[in-house]
Amino acid sequence: MLSKWVSDWGRMSWGFETDPEYQELLDWADSFVRHEVELLDLVAGNPYDKSNPAVMSVIRPLQQQVRVHGPWACHLGPELGGPGYGQLKLALLNEILGRSTWAPTIFGCQAPDSGNAEILAHFGTEEQKATYLAPLLAGEISSCTTTFACRPTRSSVVRARPSRSRRHASAAGASTTRCARSPSCARRST
């Protein structure tokens, strides 16, 4: 009985194979993440904190290596600086990137920035694209995941306490990140 079930299962399963060219890229990404990127998790802190020049001086050359090899922002089309591989190939790459908190940032496909970049690209005004999309794709800023303006107007909802400048909000126990809504807005991420 078990052998019949296994035989039937084999006929019903989907034979999933990756094209050889993309598999080579995945193999390179696997080695690169293992040998170059995973170590950052031990020393570099929060991947959404772009304010530390020492960390960024290490990150930028790694991002450049990813650009040279081709998988930078692989879910985005060429008009946005990616190769246009789409979500399926991004999912295959994410199997590798999921081992490291820094890997998605190094490869230009970190959440929520990847989705927000697509939304801005398709639906943003030219001004929004220039102000937010360009620095987001360059890795200069990170997106906020909030649905409120980046100021402490709804602090009871987000459990943030306002800072003195009223342009900043902070939540206990996290590091400062830059918000795509306003590059000068800093917030504490949890």
C-alpha positions as CSV (number, residue, x, y, z in Angstrom):
1,M,0.0,0.0,0.0
2,L,2.8,2.4,0.9
3,S,4.7,1.8,-2.3
4,K,1.5,2.6,-4.4
5,W,1.1,5.8,-2.4
6,V,4.7,6.8,-3.0
7,S,4.3,5.9,-6.7
8,D,1.2,8.0,-7.0
9,W,2.8,10.9,-5.2
10,G,5.7,10.9,-7.6
11,R,3.3,11.3,-10.6
12,M,1.4,14.1,-8.9
13,S,4.4,16.1,-7.7
14,W,5.8,19.1,-9.5
15,G,9.3,18.7,-10.9
16,F,10.9,22.0,-9.9
17,E,14.2,22.8,-11.5
18,T,16.1,26.1,-11.6
19,D,17.6,27.1,-15.0
20,P,21.4,26.4,-14.9
21,E,22.4,30.1,-15.3
22,Y,20.3,31.2,-12.3
23,Q,21.6,28.2,-10.3
24,E,25.1,29.4,-10.9
25,L,24.1,32.7,-9.5
26,L,22.4,31.1,-6.5
27,D,25.6,29.0,-5.9
28,W,27.7,32.3,-6.0
29,A,25.2,33.9,-3.6
30,D,25.3,31.0,-1.2
31,S,29.1,31.1,-1.0
32,F,29.2,35.0,-0.8
33,V,26.6,35.0,2.0
34,R,28.4,32.3,3.9
35,H,31.9,33.8,3.6
36,E,31.3,37.5,3.5
37,V,27.9,38.5,4.9
38,E,27.0,36.2,7.8
39,L,29.9,37.5,9.8
40,L,28.3,41.0,9.8
41,D,25.5,39.6,11.9
42,L,27.9,39.3,14.8
43,V,29.4,42.7,14.6
44,A,27.4,45.2,12.5
45,G,24.2,45.7,14.5
46,N,20.9,46.6,12.9
47,P,20.8,46.4,9.1
48,Y,18.3,49.2,9.0
49,D,20.6,51.7,10.8
50,K,22.4,53.5,8.0
51,S,23.9,56.1,10.3
52,N,27.2,54.3,11.3
53,P,29.9,55.3,8.8
54,A,32.2,52.5,9.8
55,V,29.5,49.8,9.1
56,M,28.5,51.5,5.9
57,S,32.1,51.5,4.7
58,V,32.0,47.7,4.9
59,I,28.5,47.4,3.4
60,R,28.9,49.5,0.3
61,P,31.7,47.3,-1.3
62,L,29.7,44.2,-0.6
63,Q,26.6,45.7,-2.2
64,Q,28.8,46.6,-5.2
65,Q,30.0,43.0,-5.5
66,V,26.3,41.9,-5.6
67,R,25.6,44.5,-8.3
68,V,28.6,43.3,-10.4
69,H,27.4,39.6,-10.1
70,G,23.8,40.6,-11.0
71,P,21.4,39.7,-8.2
72,W,21.1,43.3,-6.8
73,A,17.4,44.1,-6.3
74,C,16.6,41.0,-8.4
75,H,12.9,41.4,-8.1
76,L,13.0,44.8,-9.8
77,G,13.0,45.5,-13.5
78,P,16.0,47.0,-15.4
79,E,14.4,50.5,-15.4
80,L,14.7,50.4,-11.6
81,G,18.2,49.0,-11.5
82,G,17.4,45.3,-11.0
83,P,17.7,42.4,-13.5
84,G,13.9,41.8,-13.5
85,Y,14.0,38.2,-12.3
86,G,10.7,38.5,-10.5
87,Q,9.3,37.1,-7.3
88,L,9.9,33.4,-8.0
89,K,13.6,33.8,-8.4
90,L,13.6,36.2,-5.5
91,A,12.1,33.4,-3.4
92,L,14.9,31.1,-4.4
93,L,17.5,33.7,-3.5
94,N,15.7,34.4,-0.2
95,E,16.2,30.8,0.9
96,I,19.9,31.7,1.0
97,L,19.5,35.3,2.3
98,G,17.3,34.1,5.2
99,R,20.4,32.9,7.0
100,S,21.6,36.4,7.7
101,T,20.0,39.6,9.0
102,W,22.3,41.6,6.8
103,A,22.0,39.6,3.5
104,P,18.8,41.2,2.2
105,T,20.3,44.6,2.7
106,I,23.5,43.6,0.9
107,F,21.4,42.2,-2.0
108,G,19.0,45.2,-2.2
109,C,15.8,43.2,-1.4
110,Q,15.1,43.8,2.3
111,A,11.6,44.1,3.5
112,P,9.8,46.5,3.7
113,D,12.0,48.4,1.3
114,S,11.6,45.9,-1.6
115,G,7.8,46.2,-1.6
116,N,7.7,49.9,-0.9
117,A,10.1,50.5,-3.9
118,E,7.8,48.6,-6.2
119,I,4.8,50.6,-4.9
120,L,6.7,53.9,-5.4
121,A,7.8,52.8,-8.9
122,H,4.4,52.0,-10.1
123,F,2.2,54.5,-8.3
124,G,4.5,57.3,-7.0
125,T,4.6,60.8,-8.4
126,E,7.8,61.9,-10.1
127,E,8.6,64.0,-7.0
128,Q,8.1,61.0,-4.7
129,K,10.3,58.9,-6.9
130,A,13.0,61.5,-6.8
131,T,12.7,62.1,-3.1
132,Y,12.2,58.5,-1.8
133,L,12.6,55.9,-4.5
134,A,16.1,56.9,-5.7
135,P,17.7,56.9,-2.2
136,L,15.7,53.8,-1.3
137,L,17.1,51.9,-4.3
138,A,20.6,53.2,-3.6
139,G,20.4,51.9,0.0
140,E,20.8,55.3,1.5
141,I,17.5,55.1,3.5
142,S,15.2,52.5,4.9
143,S,11.4,52.5,4.8
144,C,9.2,53.0,7.8
145,T,6.7,50.2,8.4
146,T,4.2,52.5,10.0
147,T,1.1,54.0,8.5
148,F,1.3,57.4,10.3
149,A,3.4,60.4,9.6
150,C,6.8,60.1,11.2
151,R,6.1,62.2,14.1
152,P,4.7,61.4,17.6
153,T,1.0,62.1,16.8
154,R,-0.3,58.7,17.7
155,S,2.1,57.7,20.3
156,S,-0.4,55.7,22.3
157,V,-1.0,53.4,19.3
158,V,2.6,52.9,18.4
159,R,3.9,53.0,22.0
160,A,6.5,55.6,21.2
161,R,7.5,58.6,23.2
162,P,8.2,61.9,21.5
163,S,11.6,63.4,21.5
164,R,12.3,67.1,22.0
165,S,12.3,68.0,18.4
166,R,8.8,66.7,17.7
167,R,10.1,65.3,14.4
168,H,11.4,62.1,16.0
169,A,9.7,59.2,17.8
170,S,11.5,56.5,19.7
171,A,10.4,53.2,21.1
172,A,12.3,51.5,23.9
173,G,15.0,49.0,23.1
174,A,15.9,49.5,19.4
175,S,18.3,51.5,17.2
176,T,17.6,54.5,15.0
177,T,16.6,54.1,11.4
178,R,16.0,56.5,8.6
179,C,12.4,56.8,7.3
180,A,11.7,56.9,3.6
181,R,8.8,59.3,4.2
182,S,11.3,61.9,5.4
183,P,15.0,61.2,5.2
184,S,15.6,63.5,8.2
185,C,13.1,61.7,10.3
186,A,14.6,59.2,12.7
187,R,12.6,56.6,14.5
188,R,13.5,53.7,16.8
189,S,12.6,50.3,15.3
190,T,11.6,47.4,17.4
